[in-house]
Amino acid sequence: MDEFFGTFFGSTVVSQQLAYLEASLLKDIWETFYSTVLSTFFAYVIGLPLGIILVTGEPDGVRPLPRALMRVINVIVNLLRSVPFIILMVMLFPATRAILGRGTGTVSIIIPLTVSAFPYVARMVEG
């Protein structure tokens, strides 16, 4: 029994696992942080002007836009808000692959995260 615990919980094995976990965990935290920050930034860059257009472009707004254009913008925002993220991510694989040259990875998730977040930003600004 001591041999069993010694091979899995010996000081060298535990220190090796802790070193691997520390290096991997820090890298993964950094990847999560920068993909979240970048997608939030891009969502605000797209969503803020879109929300302002949604407010000012209404028929009784500051600068009314054509009804057809407002309807198209509203439909796009409503559709993107209603699609679950996992489905949106799969739908955006070809676009991500066309833009970045690959469809998987930490950098590749920025595009689906941005597309799923900017309609919410636009509606918050509109509200």
Phi, psi and omega per residue, in radians:
M1 nan -0.681 3.125
D2 -1.140 -0.582 3.106
E3 -1.151 -0.670 3.131
F4 -1.077 -0.894 -3.137
F5 -1.198 -0.543 -3.142
G6 -1.159 -0.651 -3.134
T7 -1.301 -0.551 -3.110
F8 -1.675 -0.430 -3.070
F9 -2.201 0.405 3.083
G10 -1.199 2.804 -3.044
S11 -1.095 -0.660 3.136
T12 -1.233 -0.691 3.134
V13 -1.144 -0.787 -3.141
V14 -1.123 -0.732 -3.138
S15 -1.176 -0.634 3.072
Q16 -1.131 -0.769 3.141
Q17 -1.148 -0.694 3.102
L18 -1.141 -0.688 3.103
A19 -1.126 -0.756 3.110
Y20 -1.119 -0.770 -3.136
L21 -1.113 -0.720 3.139
E22 -1.106 -0.797 3.136
A23 -1.162 -0.754 -3.122
S24 -1.220 -0.731 -3.090
L25 -1.145 -0.751 3.121
L26 -1.120 -0.714 3.106
K27 -1.110 -0.767 -3.126
D28 -1.182 -0.653 3.079
I29 -1.122 -0.736 3.108
W30 -1.097 -0.767 3.132
E31 -1.082 -0.737 3.101
T32 -1.111 -0.753 -3.127
F33 -1.080 -0.904 -3.055
Y34 -1.264 -0.552 3.088
S35 -1.207 -0.625 3.107
T36 -1.215 -0.779 -3.123
V37 -1.144 -0.778 -3.134
L38 -1.151 -0.738 3.141
S39 -1.199 -0.591 3.060
T40 -1.151 -0.757 3.104
F41 -1.031 -0.868 -3.125
F42 -1.156 -0.595 3.095
A43 -1.111 -0.681 3.097
Y44 -1.264 -0.631 3.109
V45 -1.090 -0.650 3.125
I46 -1.496 -0.759 -3.010
G47 -1.278 -0.607 -3.125
L48 -1.093 -0.942 3.103
P49 -1.106 -0.628 3.125
L50 -1.124 -0.720 3.093
G51 -1.129 -0.682 3.095
I52 -1.139 -0.699 3.082
I53 -1.106 -0.705 3.133
L54 -1.105 -0.592 3.134
V55 -1.380 -0.883 -3.042
T56 -1.346 -0.362 -3.078
G57 -1.504 -0.099 3.112
E58 -1.090 2.751 -3.127
P59 -0.977 -0.572 3.102
D60 -1.784 0.331 -3.121
G61 -1.476 -3.085 -3.109
V62 -1.175 -0.735 -3.121
R63 -2.332 1.467 -3.078
P64 -1.038 2.374 3.087
L65 -1.852 2.871 3.112
P66 -0.995 2.493 -3.087
R67 -1.021 -0.685 -3.119
A68 -1.125 -0.719 3.124
L69 -1.131 -0.751 3.117
M70 -1.117 -0.669 3.120
R71 -1.140 -0.733 3.127
V72 -1.105 -0.787 3.134
I73 -1.086 -0.776 3.131
N74 -1.111 -0.686 3.127
V75 -1.148 -0.755 3.133
I76 -1.085 -0.811 -3.131
V77 -1.114 -0.774 -3.135
N78 -1.156 -0.688 3.121
L79 -1.136 -0.787 -3.123
L80 -1.175 -0.522 3.098
R81 -1.271 -0.470 -3.045
S82 -1.598 -0.220 -3.126
V83 -1.438 2.229 3.075
P84 -1.068 2.601 -3.023
F85 -1.049 -0.733 -3.077
I86 -1.107 -0.662 3.101
I87 -1.219 -0.727 3.110
L88 -1.087 -0.688 3.130
M89 -1.095 -0.760 3.122
V90 -1.164 -0.672 3.118
M91 -1.153 -0.514 -3.099
L92 -1.589 0.008 3.092
F93 -0.949 -0.838 3.126
P94 -1.081 -0.697 3.128
A95 -1.168 -0.724 3.112
T96 -1.107 -0.734 3.131
R97 -1.146 -0.640 3.128
A98 -1.227 -0.641 -3.104
I99 -1.365 -0.830 -3.026
L100 -1.758 -0.274 -3.102
G101 1.537 -0.016 3.072
R102 -2.644 2.737 -3.058
G103 -1.930 -0.085 -3.116
T104 -2.235 2.837 3.103
G105 2.017 3.053 -3.085
T106 -1.170 -0.761 -3.126
V107 -1.186 -0.595 -3.092
S108 -1.197 -0.359 -3.123
I109 -1.386 -0.234 -3.120
I110 -1.095 -0.697 -3.114
I111 -1.143 -0.910 3.094
P112 -1.086 -0.642 3.099
L113 -1.111 -0.714 3.117
T114 -1.144 -0.792 -3.118
V115 -1.153 -0.580 3.130
S116 -1.381 -0.367 -3.068
A117 -1.671 -0.556 -3.026
F118 -1.130 -0.550 3.077
P119 -1.119 -0.595 3.093
Y120 -1.184 -0.688 3.085
V121 -1.117 -0.755 -3.139
A122 -1.076 -0.734 3.131
R123 -1.218 -0.593 3.078
M124 -1.149 -0.732 3.111
V125 -1.152 -0.698 3.126
E126 -1.096 -0.662 -3.136
G127 -1.210 nan nan
